[in-house]
Each structure stands twice: as C-alpha cells, then as structure tokens.
C-alpha cells in the first residue's frame, strides 16, 4: 500500500528537489482533466528527451539480495532498487513460467491465461 509513502521531512526534501508524490489512483478519479494535461506535458517532454529516469541501484541475486532489502528497509533510496537474476538456460520447451507478484487484475488475468494455455 501507499500508507506513509514518505515521512513529512522526506516529502519536504523531495519537493525542494522538484519531486512531488502523487497518488495517481485517487487523483485520476478526482481530477481527470488535470491528469490528462499533466500526462500530455510529460509525454511532450519525453518526446523532446528532456526527462531523465530515476536513479537505479542494482544488486546481484547471489551476493547482494540482503543488501538490496536493507537498502529498501532504510528508506534512504530514491528511484529503483533492482535485484539482478543471473542468466540461466531458457526454460524447456514443454514450459515453465515464473509469475512474480500477479495479485492485481492484470497479474491474475495473465496467470489464468498461462495456466489455461500451458
């Protein structure tokens, strides 16, 4: 959930650095015209290559998974924390699927389709 996404101090610090936390799920329902305008603005900036992605911290699965979770637990990260899974041989032709997460609407539909399709 998004309960206490950032502390008040963290939010104030982020806002002074041109970051603002927005709960899109409720904002879309409450202010659809504003959301549309904001998305159009962001789309234009992306097309002009003015936007830059958030910082990315990567950790190797074999050696750094605990460090990745400690990083998240500390709450001092900004951007994405990624745990890299080492390359393995492709799944056998008869099929093996790993569905991570998948408890939302799209994940449930995808899981159902995978189960039915083999």
Buried (B, 14 or more C-beta within 10 A) or exposed (E): EEEEEBEEEBBEEBEEEEEEEEEEEEEBEEEEEEBEEBEEEEEEEEEEEEEEEEEEBEBEEEEBBEBBEEBEEEEEBEEEBEBEEEEEEEEEEEEEEEEEEEEEEEEEEBBEEEEEEE
